[in-house]
Amino acid sequence: MTSVNRIVCVSNRLPITVIEEPDRIDLQPSSGGLVTAMAPVLRKCRGVWIGWPGEIKSEERVIRKALSEFSSRSEFDLIPVLLDKNAIEKFYYGFSNQVIWPLFHELQSRCNFEPEFWSTYLEVQQVFCDEVVKHIRPGDLIWIHDYHLMGVARLLRERNVINTICFFLHTPFPGYNIFSKLPSRSDVIDSLINCNLIGFQTDKDLTHFADAVESLLEVKCDKTSSGVTVVNLEQQECKLGSFPVSIDFAEFDDMARLPEVEANAQ
């Protein structure tokens, strides 16, 4: 495996909250599990975070200027993926929130299998892929996050990207009896196995995904003595693992020991 120069984190949202003022944009760090887990890692390797900045009315040049200033303070670079209203409605509020989220949480009766949601989802995957290709360097590790971007890995391989690609699913992955309800199930699996490593929150999610791979692709998934499952493909190797996401414990422990924090606690 090529040595890693940087981590390029790719997620639906950038780790910021945007406050628009009449004459400027104010950016604040977001909260949430993904931000808490990834920000310390990216700071340590001076990495890159690619994602949608949210629904912003300001001009693109204003957005990029604010992100550049924020990047200089955060110690990792923020690259925006700008989406139009149609993409937001059908990719984010549509396929991601009305199909994948309920299905993966085994709430299939709440799914809205609108065909246009899927076609827009694929278009947005291409937009994210284009931004990744523009900003990666040889040796970078590309780390894609969550169900919003399950189609990006295959597009990157089709663009001859040879970097190591990892994917982490922050939601459950359903059993095959539920996953099989998804019309685009084969496309989702075909894309994800272009990753070198796919991570899940629990062993149960990993097992469900391996079952889907074996059912749809008719290939064997073997569990190794180290606990990692290997998908046996002809031209590549895709590993599956259970890696519950967490916080940077040392950073929070150091913060808790600051004199002012101990004084407030007392």
C-alpha positions in Angstrom: 0.0 0.0 0.0 1.3 3.5 -0.9 2.4 5.6 2.0 -0.3 8.1 3.1 0.5 11.8 2.6 -2.9 13.2 3.6 -6.4 12.0 4.4 -9.0 13.4 2.1 -12.3 13.2 3.9 -15.4 13.1 1.7 -18.9 13.6 3.3 -22.2 15.0 2.4 -21.7 18.0 4.7 -18.7 20.1 5.5 -18.0 20.4 9.3 -19.3 24.0 9.5 -22.5 25.9 10.4 -23.0 28.9 8.1 -24.4 32.2 9.5 -25.2 34.6 6.7 -25.0 38.3 7.5 -26.0 41.2 5.1 -22.4 41.9 4.2 -20.5 38.7 5.1 -20.6 35.0 6.0 -19.7 33.7 9.4 -18.6 30.1 9.7 -18.7 28.2 13.0 -17.5 24.6 13.6 -20.3 22.1 13.6 -21.1 19.5 16.3 -21.9 15.9 15.7 -20.2 12.5 15.7 -18.5 12.7 12.3 -17.0 16.1 13.0 -15.9 15.1 16.5 -14.2 12.0 15.2 -12.6 13.3 12.0 -11.5 16.9 12.8 -8.6 15.8 15.1 -7.4 13.3 12.5 -7.4 15.8 9.7 -5.6 18.4 11.8 -2.8 16.0 12.5 -2.1 15.2 8.8 -3.1 18.7 7.4 -5.8 16.9 5.5 -8.7 18.0 3.2 -12.4 17.8 3.8 -14.7 17.8 0.7 -18.5 18.3 1.2 -21.6 20.4 0.7 -21.5 23.6 2.8 -25.3 23.7 3.1 -28.0 25.9 1.6 -26.3 29.3 1.2 -27.7 32.3 -0.7 -24.4 34.2 -1.0 -22.3 34.2 -4.2 -19.8 31.4 -4.9 -16.8 33.7 -4.6 -18.0 34.9 -1.1 -18.5 31.3 0.0 -15.0 30.2 -1.2 -13.3 33.2 0.4 -15.0 32.4 3.8 -14.0 28.7 3.5 -10.4 29.6 2.7 -10.2 31.8 5.8 -11.8 29.1 8.0 -9.3 26.5 6.6 -6.4 28.6 7.7 -7.7 28.6 11.2 -8.8 24.9 11.3 -5.5 23.5 10.1 -7.2 21.4 7.4 -8.6 22.6 4.0 -12.3 22.8 3.3 -13.4 22.2 -0.3 -17.1 23.0 -1.1 -19.3 20.9 -3.4 -22.0 23.3 -4.5 -25.4 21.8 -5.3 -28.4 23.4 -6.9 -31.9 23.3 -5.5 -33.0 20.3 -7.6 -30.0 18.3 -6.4 -30.7 19.1 -2.8 -34.3 18.2 -3.1 -33.9 14.9 -4.9 -30.5 13.7 -3.8 -30.5 14.8 -0.1 -34.1 15.2 0.9 -35.1 12.5 -1.7 -33.0 9.4 -2.1 -30.8 9.9 1.0 -33.6 10.8 3.4 -36.7 9.1 1.9 -35.1 5.9 0.7 -31.8 4.9 2.2 -32.2 6.3 5.7 -35.5 4.5 6.5 -34.5 1.4 4.6 -31.2 1.0 6.5 -33.1 1.5 9.8 -35.6 -1.3 8.7 -38.4 1.2 8.2 -39.1 0.1 4.6 -42.8 1.0 4.8 -41.7 4.7 4.9 -39.6 4.5 1.8 -40.5 6.6 -1.2 -39.0 4.8 -4.2 -39.2 7.7 -6.7 -37.1 6.8 -9.8 -36.0 10.4 -10.2 -34.4 10.4 -6.7 -32.0 7.7 -7.8 -31.0 9.4 -11.1 -30.3 12.6 -9.2 -28.3 10.7 -6.6 -26.1 9.4 -9.4 -25.6 12.9 -10.8 -24.5 14.2 -7.4 -22.1 11.3 -7.0 -20.4 12.5 -10.2 -20.1 16.1 -8.8 -18.4 14.8 -5.7 -16.1 12.6 -7.7 -15.1 15.5 -9.9 -14.1 17.5 -6.8 -12.1 14.6 -5.3 -10.2 14.1 -8.6 -9.3 17.8 -8.7 -7.8 17.9 -5.2 -6.2 14.5 -4.5 -2.4 13.9 -4.7 -0.5 10.6 -5.1 -0.4 8.8 -1.8 -3.5 10.5 -0.3 -6.0 8.2 1.4 -9.6 8.9 0.3 -12.0 8.4 3.1 -15.7 8.5 2.0 -18.4 8.7 4.6 -22.0 7.5 4.9 -24.9 6.5 2.7 -25.1 9.8 0.9 -22.0 8.9 -1.2 -22.2 5.2 -1.8 -21.6 5.7 -5.5 -18.4 7.7 -5.5 -15.9 4.9 -5.2 -16.7 3.2 -8.5 -16.7 6.6 -10.3 -13.2 7.3 -8.9 -11.9 3.9 -10.2 -13.5 4.6 -13.6 -11.4 7.8 -13.6 -8.3 5.6 -13.0 -7.8 6.8 -9.4 -5.4 4.3 -7.8 -5.3 5.8 -4.3 -6.5 3.8 -1.3 -10.2 4.3 -0.9 -12.0 3.7 2.4 -15.7 4.0 3.2 -17.4 4.2 6.6 -21.1 3.6 7.1 -22.4 5.5 10.1 -25.9 4.0 10.1 -26.9 0.3 10.4 -26.8 -1.9 7.3 -30.0 -4.0 7.1 -30.4 -7.7 6.6 -30.7 -8.9 3.0 -34.4 -9.5 3.2 -34.7 -5.7 3.8 -31.9 -4.5 1.5 -33.3 -6.5 -1.4 -36.2 -4.1 -1.4 -33.9 -1.4 -2.9 -34.2 -1.3 -6.7 -30.6 0.0 -7.1 -29.2 -2.6 -4.6 -26.8 -4.1 -7.2 -25.4 -0.7 -8.2 -24.8 0.2 -4.5 -22.9 -3.0 -3.8 -21.0 -2.8 -7.1 -19.8 0.7 -6.3 -18.8 0.1 -2.6 -16.6 -3.0 -3.3 -14.3 -0.7 -5.3 -13.1 0.5 -1.9 -10.1 -1.1 -0.3 -11.7 -1.1 3.1 -15.3 -0.7 4.3 -16.0 0.0 7.9 -19.2 -0.6 9.9 -20.3 0.3 13.4 -21.1 -3.3 14.5 -20.3 -6.9 13.5 -24.0 -7.3 12.7 -23.9 -4.6 10.1 -20.7 -6.2 8.6 -22.4 -9.6 8.4 -25.5 -8.1 6.7 -23.3 -6.4 4.1 -21.3 -9.6 3.5 -24.6 -11.5 3.0 -25.6 -8.9 0.4 -22.3 -9.2 -1.4 -22.5 -12.9 -1.6 -26.2 -12.9 -2.7 -25.8 -10.2 -5.4 -22.3 -10.9 -6.7 -22.0 -14.6 -6.1 -18.6 -14.2 -4.5 -17.2 -15.6 -1.3 -16.5 -13.4 1.8 -14.0 -15.0 4.2 -13.4 -13.9 7.8 -9.8 -13.9 8.8 -8.2 -14.7 12.2 -7.8 -10.9 12.8 -11.6 -10.4 12.5 -11.5 -8.7 9.1 -13.6 -10.1 6.3 -12.1 -10.2 2.8 -14.3 -10.1 -0.3 -12.6 -12.4 -2.8 -12.7 -10.5 -6.1 -10.8 -11.3 -9.3 -8.9 -8.0 -9.8 -8.9 -6.4 -6.4 -9.3 -7.0 -2.6 -12.0 -5.4 -0.6 -11.8 -5.7 3.2 -14.7 -5.3 5.6 -14.3 -4.5 9.3 -16.2 -3.4 12.4 -14.8 -0.2 13.7 -17.1 1.7 16.1 -16.5 5.4 15.6 -15.4 7.4 18.7 -13.9 10.6 19.8 -10.2 11.6 20.3 -10.1 10.6 24.0 -6.7 12.2 24.7 -7.9 15.6 23.4 -11.0 15.6 25.6 -9.1 14.3 28.6 -6.6 17.1 28.2 -9.4 19.7 27.9 -11.1 18.3 31.1 -7.8 18.8 33.1 -7.5 22.5 32.2 -7.6 24.6 35.4 -10.6 26.7 34.3 -12.5 23.5 33.5 -11.7 21.9 36.8 -12.7 25.2 38.6 -16.1 25.3 36.8 -16.7 21.6 37.6 -15.9 22.2 41.3 
